[in-house]
Amino acid sequence: MALDTIEARPLTGRIGAEIHGIDLTRPLSNHQVEELHECLARYLVIFFRDQRLDHDSHRALALKFGEIVPPFGSGVEGQPGIAQLHTDANSKRIVGEWWHTDHSCDEVPPLGTILYLHTVPEAGGDTLFANMYAAYDALSDRMKAYLEGLTATHDGPQVYARYDAREFNLTGEYPVSSHPVVCTHPVTKRKLLFVNEQYTTRINELCKEESDAILAYLNRHCQIADFQCRFRWRPHSVAFWDNLCTQHKAVWDYYPETRSGYKIVIAGSRPV
């Protein structure tokens, strides 16, 4: 893939790339945005270093890719669509400690997420990302045929019941939605697995015992290391990932140090 305005340095052969030669705090040209779209489609998650984003530049970047989805919770006061992620010595747990796709319980799950961290621990606090194209491709032909046409329930309430609502500023009700187990990406037209251990509770067309067994297998399969990259955060880093064809997991191995920043989620389309 030839790029004119930016440089992409892959993290692995299957997923992830660091993007260099761009300043996200300044207005982006149409050509820069096109090349970021190309990189996101090719690498699934893209990373940027030394980007001191304020809320306006963070929001401006997100709006180049679509509408902004309101966060689960109260968000940042006076900054619509921006959620704060903060963990320190007083935290009892973190958001994102299970493998998941952001907001997969939404009727229309988001296109992507842009996470900016300004404060990170000296060691630890990495984020793992996994390629769901690769997970689908690695299935046997018989398993692919078995899964085709099945749907699964993604249950928001059972996820957020695990958290202290006051600690995480959680408010309101959370959706429950059904999505195909095997989806086709609207941009790349490639097939992918769309189940995850945090939100997905049931394959709808199967009895409970069979559903539990198949979901347990698929969750283990999606987490195979061969499908993954691992991002080591530094202060003022940005990660931008495609929510449909990836899963991610935040590693909480830095207690009691602080990890803090802001997240914007971008609207997507209904999985098909």
N, C-alpha and C positions, 0 to 999 in steps of 0.2 A: 504494500500500500504506500504510494508516493504521497508525501506531505510537503506543502510549501511553506506554511507559516509556523509549524510546531514540530517538535521531535518527540517520538514515542519510543520508550525503552522498555521492552517487555520484561515482566517479573518472572514469568514461567512460559512454557510452550503452550499452555492452554487458557490461561486467564491472567489478566492484570497487566497494566503498563503505567510507568511514570511518564508524565507529559512535561516537556521542558520547552522553553522559548516563548512563554506566554505569561502575561500579567493579568490575573483575574480581577484585580482591583480597578482596572481601567476598562472603558467601553470596548467591546469586542467587535471586530469586523464581521460581516456576513461570511466571509471565507474562513475565518477562524472558527466560527460556530459550525460551519459545514464540516470542517476537519475534526472538530470535537465529536460531532455526531458519528463520523466515520470511525473514530477511535473507540467510542463507546460500543458501537456495533461489533467491531473487530475484537476488542479486548474485554468487554463486558463490565469491567470496572477500571477506572482511570484515576490516577493519583497526581497530586500537585504539591510541590514543596515551596516554603517561604512565601506564602500568600496571606497577607495580613488583611483578611476580609472584614469589613464592617457589615452591618445588617443590610445596607443599601446595595453594596456590591454583591453580597451573597444572594439577595433576592433578584438582582438584575441578571445574574448568571442563570438562576433557575428559570426565570421567565423566558429565556432564549430557547427553552426546551418544552415549555408547556405551562399550564395553570398550576398554581400552588395549592396543595391539599391542606386543609386545617389540621393541626397536630392533634393526636390523642392527648388531651389534657389542656391546661390553661394557656400554654405557650408563653412567649415573652411579652410582657406588657407593652402596648404601643407598637408592637411589631407583628402584624398579622401573618400567620403562616410559618413563623419561626419558633422552633422548640429548643429549649436549653437541655443539654445533656451534661450532668455534673455528678461526679462521684468523689468522695473524700473520706476522711477518717470517721465521719458520722454515718456513712452509708451502710445499710444492712444488706443490700443487694444491688445489682445493676440491671438496667434494661438491656436486653439483647444477649443474655448469657446462654440461650438455647439457639441452635441453628434455626433460622427463620428467613422469611421474605417479608419486608415491611408491609403492614396493613393488608396482608393477604386475606383477611376476613372481610374487607370491603367488597361491596358488590362489583365495583370497578377498581381493582387494585392499582396502585400507582405505577407510573412509568419508571421512575427512578428516585434516588435520594442523594442529596449533596450534604455531606457532613464536614464541618470545619472545626478543628480542635486547636485552640490557642494555647492550652496548658496540658501537658502530658507528663507522666512519670518518667524518671531517668531511665528506668528499665521496665519492661512489661507493658501491658495495655494494648497489645496488638489486636488487629481485627483479621479474622480468617474469612475468605470468600471462596465459594465453590461454584463450578460451572455446571449448570443443569442441562445444557446441550450434551456435554460429555457424559453426564450421568445417564441420560436417555440412550445415547449411542452405545454405551457399554452393556446395555441389557441384551439378553438373548432375544432372538426373533419371536420365540414362543411367549416370552414375558411381554414384549411389546404388543403382540396381538391380544394378549389377555387384558392389558390395561386400556387398550383403545376403546373409547366410548364410555369409560367409567368416570364418575364425578366424585368429588370429595367435599366434605363439610369443613370449613375454616371458621373456627369459633373464637370470636374476640372476648366475650365475657369470661371464659375459663382461663384465658391468658392473664387478663388484668386483675382477676381476683387474687392472684398470687402476690400482688404488690400492695404496699401501703399507699393508699390514695393520697394522703397528705404529703408523704415524702416525695412522690412523683407528680404531684399536682394533677392527678387524674380526676376527670369530671365527666358526667354524662353517661350515656349508654353506648355499648360497642356492638358492632354488627355481627351477624352470623350469615355466611354466604356459602354457596356451592360453586365449585369451579371444576373444569375438566382436569383429570389426573395428568393427561398428556395434552399439551397445548402447542400451537404453532405461533412462533413469534411474528408480530405484524410487520417488522422491518426485514429481518433476515429470512423469514419463511422456514426456519429450521424448527424441528420438533424438540420439546424439552419436557422435563418432569416438573410438575407444579404441585408438590406436596412438601410440607416441612413439619418438623417435630414440635414446634411451638404452637402453631395454629391449627394444624390439620388433625381432626379427631375421628373421622369416620369416612370410609368409602361407602357411598350411599347404596350402591346396588348389591352389596355383599352382606351376609349375616355378620354379627359382631365378631365372632371368633375368627372368621376368615379375614374380615377387615383389619382386625388388630394384627394378625400375622403378616399380612401384605404390607401394611403401613410400617411395621417394625422393620421388615426387610428393606423397604424403600428408603426409610430414614437412614439406616446403616449404610446403604448403597450410596446415597447422596453425599455422605460424609467421608467417602474414600479420599485419602490424601492425594492421590493422583489427579483429582479434579480441582485441587485447591491452589491458592496463593495466600501468602501471609504478609500483611502490611505493618511495618514498624513505623509508628507515628513519631514525628518530631514536632516541636511547637510550630504552629501556623501551617499545618498540612491540611489538605483537602482530599476527600475521597468521594467519587461520583460513580454510583453503580446502577446498573440496569436491574430493576426489581423483579422482572419476569423470569429472566434466564439465569439468575444467581440466587444463592443463599449466603448468609453471613452470620458470624458469631463473634461477639465481643469477649475477649479473654480478661477475666478479673484476677490477675496475678500480681497486683501492685498495691494492695491494701497496706497501709493507710494513706498512700499518696493520692494526689488530686489529678483527675482527668476531666477536662471541662471544654465545652464548646457549644456549637449550635447546629441544628439540622433543619433542612427544608425537604419536603416530600413533593414530588411533581406528579400531577395527574396523568393517568394512562388510559388504556382502553380495556374493554371486557375480554378476559381470556377466552380463546376459541380453539 
